[in-house]
Amino acid sequence: MSQLRLRITLNKGKRGISLDKLEKVVEEMRKFLVSLGDDMELTEPASWVGLDFHNGSLAFTSQYQPEVGPVKLERFNSAIVMLAKSEFPPSLRPSTSEHFFEVASFLDVDEIGEIAVFNEDDEPVPLEITPRTATLARFISVLPYRETIGSVQGKIHSLYKESKPHPHFMLRELSTDNLIKCQYEESEYPAIVKALEVKDQVLHVRGRIVTDTRGRSIHHLRVEHILLSDPYGIEDVEKFLGTGESQ
């Protein structure tokens, strides 16, 4: 068992900190940790204490009182690492992440804040935050779309070959049952026609996935390659179960 801990150092190299800044940092950090506790389903989300205070620059540790297992520790540490990189962890609500970025925004323009989480061996994992950590995160959060390379798997639900400006088909994704708009080039049309010849044909569609960051969903996919999965019949089931005829 372990304890969740977050070590924070601000105004490094200086003596003291303004009471206004101290009040804002501590209050926003408290909101962040309590909200994070709710997101992680901790038994006592508000059970955080401050300890190990350092006389000089502002340095202290926030510690969750009850002990937690390795899964909770990994989730906590991973979330903090992502936040330090200006990313929004999928395990946290956006409002929780905003409390963390608000702490970063209180730093002076040229200030580098130090934070650290602790692994299972109680070794610190040092990280840095600056006002830019908050600025970059908020810039990313308002971008409507983000583009990545990836693939989805599913069945063709409907085809719109005359659609303008891009012909496309709607793919019913197997893992989520969501409908995904797949824009394709003329070169991929033969593969689509072949897929439609077989009822419930499963396709692997690879290309540029455009994600709606606000709804955390796929807006559309620009197809680069379509691969049809091999048909799977009753003989395959019998072979798998060993109920077919002996060879």
N, C-alpha and C positions, 0 to 999 in steps of 0.2 A: 504494500500500500504506500501511497505517496501523498504529498500535499501540494496543491496548486499555489505557486508563488510567482510574483512579478516584481522584479527589482527595478526601481526608477531612480535616475540621477539627472537632475536639471541644474542649470547655472553652474556647470562644472568649471572649476578653476576660480570661482568667485566665492565670496563670503556672504551668506545670507540670500534672501529672496524677498521681493516686495510682498506685503501681505495680500495685496489685490491678486497678484499672480498665484500665490500660494492657495488662496481661497478657491480660485477658479479651477486650478489643476486638481486639487483634492476632491472638490465637489463633482467635477466631470469624470474623474477616475472612479469615484464611488458609483456613479450612475452606470458607467461602463461595466464594471465588475458585477453589479447586481443584475443588470440586463443580460450579461453573458451567462450568469448563473442560471437564469430562467431558460435561456436558449439551450444550455447544456443539460437541463433538467437536474440540476444539483438539488439535493434534499433541503438545503438551507441556503438559497441563492444570495441572501444578504449577509451571510456569516463571514465577512472579511474583516481582518484587523490589520493595522499598520504596526510594523516593528522594525528593528535594526536601523534606527534613525542615525544619520551621520551629521556631525556638527561641522558646518562649512557650507558647501553647496547643498541644495535640497536633495537628499538621498534617503530612500526608505523602501521597505518591502511590503507589498500587500499580499497577505496570505489567507487562503481559505481554510477555515478551522477544521472541518471534518476531513478525514483522509479519503482518498479516492483511489480507484483502481487504475491500471495502466492505460485502459482505453480512454478514460476521461482525461488523464494526464496528456496523452498524445493529442487528443482533440483540442485541448486548451493551448498547448504549446504550438501546434500547427496553425491555429487561428491567429495567435499573436504574431507569428512569423509572417503570415500573409498580410496582416494589417501593417506591419513595419515596411512591407513592400508596396504599400498603397493599394492593396487588393482587398476586395470584399469577400471574406470567407463564406462559402455556401452554407456552412453550419450555423451562421449567425444571421439574425435579422439585420437589414441595412441600418435600422435605427440604432442598433447596438454598436455597429462599426462606426457610426457617426460620432458617438460619444468618444471613442478612441481618437478619431481624427480631430475632434475638438480640442483634446489635450495637446496634440501636436501643433495646432494652430496658435496656442498660447505662447509658444516658444518665441524668443527673440529672432529677428531676421537671420542673424549669423550664428544662432545657437544650434548645437548638436546635442540632443538628449540621448541618454543611454538607457536602454531597458534590457532586461535579461529574464529568460525563463529558465527553469531547472529541470534536467532530465531525470530518469529513474535512478541514476547514480548520484543525484544531488549535485551535479556539475552545472554551472551556469552556461547558458547559450546566449552570448551577447548580441545585441541588435542596436541599431541607431534610428532615431527619428528626427526630423527637422520640420519647419513649417511647410517645406515643399512636399513632405509626406501627405499632409492634409490637402494641399492644393492639387496635387496630382490625382489623388483619390477622388476628389470632388469633380475634377475635370472628366475622369473616366466614367463616373457615375451618371453624368448627364449626356454622354454620348449615346445616341439612340441605338447604334448597332456596333457589333464587334465581329470581325471576320477571322475564321480559323480554317485549317484544312482538316477534314475528317470524313467519316462515312456513317451511313444509317442503313438499317435493314428493315424491309417491309414489303407490302404488296401494293400494286397500283390500284388506287381507288377510282380515279377518273383521269381522262386525258383531254387536254385543251391544245390541240395541234395548230389551231388557227389564232391562238391568243397573241395579242400585240402588247408590248414590243417583243416578248419572248414566249415561244411555245413552252408549255410546261405540263407536268402531270402531278397529281396529288398522290403522295405515298402514305399509306397507313402504316406507321411505324409499329413494329412488333412489340418492342419493349414498353412503350407508353400508350399505344393505341391512338396517338396524336396524328393529325394530318399534316404533312410537310409538303410545301410547294417546291417542286424540283424543276428548275429551268434547264432546258437541254439544248444542245446544238444539233443541227441536221444530221451530223455523223452518228449520233446516238439513236436516231429514230428506228433503224432496223432492230436493235436490241429491244426497244420498247414494244414494237409490233410482235416480236417473238415471245416476249413475256406475256402479252395479252392472249396468245394462242393457248396458254395453259391456265386453267382455273386455279386461283390461289397461288400463282407463281411467286416465289420469294426472290427479291432482288437485293443485291448489295450495291448501294449507290455511293460513290465517292466524289468529293469535290470541295468547293469552297462554301463552308457553312456560315451564313450570316445570322447572328444571334441578336435578338432583341434583349438588351441588357436590363430594360425596365421590367419586362415580364419574365425574364430568364427562360425564354423559349426560342426555338428556331424560327426565324422569320421566313427564310427560304434557303435553298441550296442550289448552287450553280454546278450542274453535273459535269464532271470530267471523265467519269468511267462508270459503266454499268456492268455488273456481273450477275448472271442468272445462277441461282443455286440449283444443284442437281435435284431432280424429282425424287421423292421419297415415298415408296409404295409399301404394300402389305408384305411383300417378299423381304424388304429390308427389315421390317419389324420382326418377322419370323426368324431371319438370320441373326438378328441381334439377340433374340430370346432363345435361340438354339432349338426352335421348334420345326425348322424346315427339314426337308428330306436329307438323309445321310449321304455324304459324298463317297 
